[in-house]
Amino acid sequence: MGVRTTRSPIEATIDLLRRVSLFSELSPEELEKVARVAVPRSYAAGSIILREGDPGDTCYILRSGSARVVRQHADGRAITLTNLGPGEIFGELAMFDGEVRSATVEAVDDVRAIAILAGDLKHLLSAHPEIAVKLLGALAERLRETNARISRQSFQKVSSRVAGVLVELAETGTRTGGTGGEPGMEVTVRSTQADLAQLAGTSREAASRFLATLQRAGVLTTKRGRIVVHDPSALHRYIY
């Protein structure tokens, strides 16, 4: 009989860090150094992981589950900024500026994550400046991507913006039937039409009209609190 091997917690954390753009350029040795200062965390569905306005000294990376990033509007409404899935990082600016949180992050379902304290990371960067250089390069790339996305949305029609958001949400949604981009694969996106509209920077009414068009075309089905995308690849035809 073959010997069954099990990954150690450090190895599992290294694998997770490797999936994060901020750490993807680090060497295996550098990833291990970061993994050794990471602390496991878990949160029940509906709980607050971090709250807007609180002091920030920790960043998080989702290992499993999903979370929602929201901001409080001046009129009291909670506006969804984005949704997060496994392998995504949030709160990372706290590692560098120590300012208060700019948004609230809440667990959509049960979440497992790792946390990296700003103090631990700064100590690591002081001892290994080569890691700091790579992290700065990764942050610059993320800023370029954000600027490009804002630029695209400034010129896109509502239908294109909504389709683009659906593509992003589908990448972290729950898949059933088929794998990857195979025919027959469906993805369930846990998002309301109001959340989708906010993410696309449009009104709920405009987003609903376009979703109705996609539903008539057989691309998706809207349900209470979620959207079932029957043909994720078809969404790309609506992005221009």
C-alpha positions, 0 to 999 in steps of 0.5 A: 500500500502507498504511503498517504501524505498530508500537507502541514498547515504551513504548506497549506498556507504557502499554497494559499499565499501563492494564489494571491497576486500580492504574494505571487512573485515571492520565492518558495523561501519567501512565501514560507517566511510570510506563512510562518507569521500568518494566523488561522481565523474562522467566522460564522455566516453573517458575522463582521470580519472588520468594521468601517471606521475601526483601527486597522492593523491586520490583513486577511486572506480567504481560505474558504467561504465568501465575504461582502465588502460594504460601505455606509452611505451618508443617508444610512444605506449600506452599499456593496462594493465587491464580493470576495472569494477564496484566495482573495485578500482584503485589509492589506493597506492596514499593513502599510498605513495603519489608518482606520478601515475604509469599509466593512467586510462581513461573512456571507457564509462560514469563512475560514481565513488567515490573518497577518498582523501589520507588526509581524509583516513590517518586522519581516520586511525590515529583515528581508527588504527583497520581499518589500520590493516585490510587494511594492511591485504587486501593489503598483500592479493592483493600482494599475488594474483598478485604474484600468477598470475605472476607465473601462466603466466610465465608457461602458454601457450599463449592459456591458458593466453588469455583464462584466460584474457577473463574470467576476462574481461567477469566478467565485460562485458555486459551480454545478455540472461540468468543470471549467468552461465546459458546456452544462456548467452552471454557476450560482452567484449569491448576490441580490439585484441591488448589490449587482447594480451597486457593483456595476455603478448603475440603478437597480431598475437598469440592472433588472432590465438587463438581467431580464434580457439575459433571462429571456436569452437563457443565459441565467435565471434570477432567484431570491438572493441569488442568480443562477448563470446557466452559460457563464461563457455567454456573458462575455458576448455582452462586454464591449 
